[in-house]
Amino acid sequence: MELFSVFTVKAVLTLIVTFVFWQLFKFATKYREWRKVTSQMSVIGPIHPLWGSLHKFKDIGEFMTIIKEIASKERSKVVGYWFMFFFPEFNVVHPDSAKILMKSSEPKAIGFGGAYGMMKSWLGDGLLISSGKKWERNRRLITPAFHFGILKPYVNIYNSSTDKFLNNLKEFAVTNKPVDVLPLVSLETLDTILRCAFSYEGKIQTEGLKHPYVAAVSRLAHLLSERWLQPWLYWDTLYYITPKGREYRKLCRYVHDFSEGVIRERQQTFLTDGPPSNRHLDFLDILLTAKDDKGVGLSFDDIRAEVDTFLFEGHDTTASAISWAIYHLGKHQKEQEIVYSELSELLNNNKQVSWENLQTMPKLTAFIKESMRMIAPVPGVQRQLTSPITIDNVTIPAGLVVDMGIYMLHHHPDVWPEHDVFKPERFLLEDITERHPYSYLPFAAGSRNCIGQHFAMDEIKVVLARLIQRYKVFLVPDHKYEIQPELVMRAKYGIKVTVEERK
């Protein structure tokens, strides 16, 4: 019996050692392959034997600046970098490489090194993160929520929410005090998305400059951005025992409680009153009533995931776009007055912006597009390769993560002459026709593009048109304006402006 036990222990140890050596052999094989791939392209280097490329930047802002400089200096189409010594990633920064990636229909990156996997405990398996058959089914079920017939009545809500935003600016116009517009704009976009998508009437813009949901989303995004640069915390079990991991889980519980409250309230209304008959059909109505060809609807978890996703994307990214556009209004006074002249003629002192007006604002539209080119509201998106892909004559193996660097793409000198100069005329019709279709991607591209891009653009137009009609915007001379890339493009020190009532 004792001999048998010794034999068993030896056998188990042999199996363990064999398994460990087999895993090391597989990693060594992959590592050699990955090193060969990164040796064929521009990389963020020199590569540290332990930290890889991480020692070259302390945050995502520095990371993006380095890639932008490499792309400009070396005319690169793809840039590689290493997270510590064991995992490479790649950033495509040119329309040719962006086209290959965006047309590939690869899923969002949820594996090791993928930021979307870290977001799953917050946003669930919604359209932003899900893949395969589930993504196809849910995208098909949700698409009707963004048809023009649904979007058209929303313009009245855009105007109503903007009224509150402009009134909140009034005290700053009277006193000529600087105001950080991002918190105010975030409240406006949250108010709008709740009213349009969920018919939720709350006092979002009338109870102070902070709302706990806005603060929670901002903090969640910041924590995720920090974690992405700390590969040793990619494992959930390890991350959630850290103080920031525990904070992240607490914030997730809060935003889930918020969204579940909205859903439960509507479900109860459906039970007592049935579907709406006296208001527009909204996003939540469609989520609750949509059924596939087998008659199966969305589960509660599916609905909550889509609500969490749409609340985040519908208010945070739009707030970033509007806030940076306000920054550009203040910085470029001549362009501000050009847009004001267009709006004065078009709207003829009518304070409200109509659905028809939205289609006839070429100069405002060009201004917004150039603002989103200069400072992309979403700095980048990620894809996880399920099969090898060849970009700029380099084959990247399956399983690795490739980033679509939207901010860097919008500043590639081969595509955008004078890329650091603000020129809205780039987006007037005569200039657009000769441009590469994948050179400008604020809403991504391909089958996984932003489903709510028309909703977002319409809201941005209304807010800015109404703002420019009523106020002149100026930057604060001594204030420092610096981008802070996270899940969306934030401002490190806020976006402070002064506003002056137009006569």
KEDOFI-684342 format. One record per residue (C-alpha): y, z, x; residue in one letter. Coordinates in steps of 0.05 Angstrom, whole numbers, plus 5000, padded with zeros to 4 digits. Example, Ala and Ser with C-alpha at 12.3 -4.5 7.8 and 13.67 -1.06 7.14 Angstrom:
// residues 2
491051565246A 497951435273S 
***
This chain:
// residues 503
500050005000M 504750185056E 503149525092L 504649155028F 511449505022S 513249325093V 511248605080F 515448585016T 521648855052V 520848345108K 519947785057A 526247985019V 530348045083L 527847365106T 529947065039L 536747385043I 537947155115V 535446455098T 540146425038F 546146665079V 544746165134F 543845605082W 550545785050Q 553845795119L 550745125136F 553344825070K 560245105082F 560344845154A 558344155130T 563844155077K 568844445126Y 567643875176R 568543365119E 574943695096W 577843725167R 576342985174K 580142845109V 586343245128T 586442935197S 587842265165Q 594342475130M 600742865139S 599443615136V 603444255135I 602044495205G 600444715256P 594244995223I 593245735238H 585945925253P 586146465199L 591946325152W 591645565152G 598345305128S 600445955094L 604046215155H 609245645148K 612145875081F 613246535045K 614146264975D 613445634933I 620645444945G 619545395020E 612845045008F 616244504966M 621944425016T 616944305073I 613143785034I 619643445014K 621743415087E 614943145110I 615042605056A 622042405075S 620942405150K 613942095152E 614341685087R 607942025065S 604541874998K 600142495001V 600943145041V 595243625058G 595444375070Y 590344935080W 589945585041F 587646025098M 582245695141F 577245535088F 580445125032F 584844505034P 589244244978E 593243604972F 600043424942N 601442714919V 608842544926V 609341784916H 608641354853P 602840964882D 598741604892S 601341914828A 598741314789K 591741394817I 591542134801L 594642104732M 590341524709K 583941874732S 583542344671S 581342904717E 581543604686P 586644134701K 584844554763A 581145184740I 576445274799G 578045614865F 585145454886G 587145224816G 593045564785A 590645394715Y 584345814724G 588846414737M 592646274673M 586446274629K 586747024613S 593846904587W 593546214554L 586146174538G 582645514530D 588445134498G 590644424509L 594044594575L 587644844607I 581544604568S 577643974588S 572043514565G 569843454493K 573644084472K 580143814499W 579043134466E 577343444399R 583143934398N 588143424423R 586042964366R 586743534315L 593543764341I 596843084353T 599143014279P 603743614291A 608043174336F 608642554293H 615842334280F 615142504206G 613943234226I 619243244280L 624842944239K 626443564196P 626643994258Y 633543724277V 636544184225N 633344784259I 635744534328Y 642844534300N 642145224268S 639245544331S 644645214372T 650045504327D 647646204347K 647346014420F 654545734420L 657046354383N 653846794436N 657846404488L 664446524451K 665847214480E 665146924550F 669946354532A 675146854506V 674647314567T 673346764618N 667747204646K 661846864682P 655346844643V 648246714667D 646246194616V 638646224628L 637446864587P 641746594530L 638345914532V 631446244534S 633046624470L 635445974437E 629145594456T 624646174434L 628346214368D 627545464359T 620145424375I 618646024329L 622445714271R 620044994280C 612845114299A 611445764261F 616845814208S 618246504237Y 625146774221E 626847344268G 633247624298K 631547304365I 638747124385Q 642447694352T 639448324384E 641948324455G 640947864514L 633648034525K 627447944483H 621048284507P 617047644496Y 621747244541V 621547784594A 613947824591A 613047064599V 617947054657S 614247614692R 607347314679L 609646654710A 612447024771H 606047424781L 601846784777L 606246434828S 605547014876E 597947034867R 597246284881W 599646414952L 594746994962Q 587746674964P 584447344976W 586547524905L 583546894872Y 577547304849W 579347634783D 575248254795T 579248404859L 585948204829Y 585348634767Y 584449274807I 591149174843T 597649444812P 600248744798K 593548534769G 593849124721R 600948944703E 598748224690Y 593348444641R 598148914605K 603148344596L 597547884571C 595748404518R 603048424495Y 603847664488V 597147624453H 599248164404D 605647784391F 602147124377S 596547454337E 601847784293G 604847104278V 598046804262I 595547394219R 601947374178E 601046634163R 593646714147Q 595447254096Q 600646794065T 595446244059F 590746724024L 595846953974T 600246333964D 596245753991G 599145194035P 606845124037P 610144713983S 617544883993N 618444784069R 616544314125H 609344294149L 609344644217D 604944684278F 601445314255L 599945014186D 596444434221I 592544904267L 590145314207L 588144714164T 585844184215A 578543984212K 574443494253D 569942954225D 564543474214K 569143904172G 569644434226V 576444754239G 579245144298L 576645844311S 581546424314F 581046444390D 582545694392D 588545784347I 591246364389R 590345964453A 594345384424E 599745854398V 600346204465D 600545534501T 605745234454F 610045854455L 610245854531F 611145104541E 615645024481G 620745544502H 620245664577D 620044954603T 625444724554T 629845314573A 629245104646S 631144384630A 637244584589I 639645114638S 639344644698W 642844104657A 648444604643I 648744734718Y 649643984730H 655043954676L 658944474714G 657744154782K 659443444761H 665843474720Q 666842724719K 659942614689E 661143174639Q 667342824613E 663842144609I 658542454564V 663942824524Y 667442164511S 660941854486E 659642444440L 666742464413S 666241734392E 659241804365L 659842454326L 667142384307N 668443134304N 662143254263N 659243894292K 652143744270Q 647643254307V 643442824261S 636542514272W 639941824275E 644842074328N 639142264374L 637241534382Q 644341314402T 646341754460M 645041324522P 649741684569K 647542384549L 640342164553T 641441874623A 644942524643F 639042944619I 633942494654K 637742524720E 638243274714S 630643314705M 629742844764R 634043274809M 630943924786I 624343814750A 623244354696P 615844364716V 615444294792P 608244044792G 601544004758V 594444054786Q 588043664777R 580943864799Q 576943274824L 570243164790T 568942554833S 571842294899P 578541954895I 581841494946T 589341584956I 593141205010D 586540985042N 584041705047V 578041915005T 578742634979I 571942934960P 570043194891A 571243934878G 577943974913L 584844084880V 590243554882V 597343744861D 602043254829M 608543454863G 613543254809I 619643544845Y 617743204910M 616042554875L 622942544844H 626042604914H 621742104953H 626641674992P 622341044985D 623341084910V 630041424900W 635641194947P 640641764956E 635542214923H 639842844933D 645842514898V 646742624822F 647241924791K 645741884716P 646841124718E 639841074750R 637241154679F 641340634644L 637240034620L 638839544676E 636240024729D 629940244694I 626539574688T 625239504762E 622840214774R 615540404786H 612840694720P 610041304757Y 616441464796S 619241934742Y 614442424710L 617943044682P 612643074627F 606942844672A 603242204651A 596541924629G 592042214575S 594042924593R 601442834588N 605843334552C 604243294478I 610943594459G 615543164501Q 619242854442H 620243534411F 623143794477A 627743194489M 630543224418D 632043964425E 635243874493I 639743324467K 642143734407V 643644354448V 647443974503L 651143524454A 653544114414R 655244514477L 659343944508I 662943814443Q 665344534439R 666044774511Y 667844534580K 663044814631V 664845034702F 660845324759L 662746004789V 665645854859P 662546444897D 655846434862H 649646204900K 645445694862Y 638345634889E 631945384857I 626045864851Q 619845454834P 614445814793E 610545534734L 617445274713V 623545174756M 627745804755R 634145994790A 633446524844K 640246834830Y 641246584759G 645546004733I 652446304725K 657945894693V 664545984657T 666045624592V 672745414562E 673645234489E 675744514480R 682144384442K 
***
